[in-house]
Structures are given as structure tokens and as C-alpha cells.
């Protein structure tokens, strides 16, 4: 995340932000081990506005659950071994 002229790790940004969003797109590198933690933090901190969507891109070998906290899977797109899940608030 680039804020002004400074960069901040997304994990820190998610913990600090007081903003709410209509769309959040997570596209970490495939070897990234903390995808589920990103979703858990977004759910716990209620970072989505009502009607908002979280999209997350991940490899098929690292499946994600259909529900995380207050987030529920509403759509899944498969492109070879690349998958994009779409989550909304319950």
C-alpha cells in the first residue's frame, strides 16, 4: 500500500486503517502463507461497507474456506490454477 511517499505492509495497514471500503482486492504472491489471515483481519475489523466485496487471488493448491467470520463466499472464478474468490458480508 502506498500512502503519500511512504509504503506500508498491507498487514499493518489492515490493522490500522479506520476506513471502510466498497471493494478490497488481495493479490499476494502465490508463495504467501497468510491469505486466510488477511481475510480474517478484514472480517474482524469490518473493513467492508454494506454491499462491499472482497476479492482474493490464490493458487488452487491453497484453498480458502467458504466463510470467514462475517464474510461469505458469493462467487469463485477459476483460471487454470489461479482462483479468485469473492466474499461479501453476511
Number of C-alpha atoms within 10 A of each C-alpha: 11 10 8 6 5 7 10 11 9 14 14 10 14 17 14 10 10 10 11 15 14 12 15 17 13 17 13 15 11 14 10 10 10 11 20 15 12 17 22 17 16 22 19 14 16 18 22 20 14 13 11 15 22 25 18 21 20 22 17 15 10 13 12 17 9 14 16 20 14 14 22 19 19 14 12 14 11 13 9 8 9 13 19 20 23 20 23 21 21 12
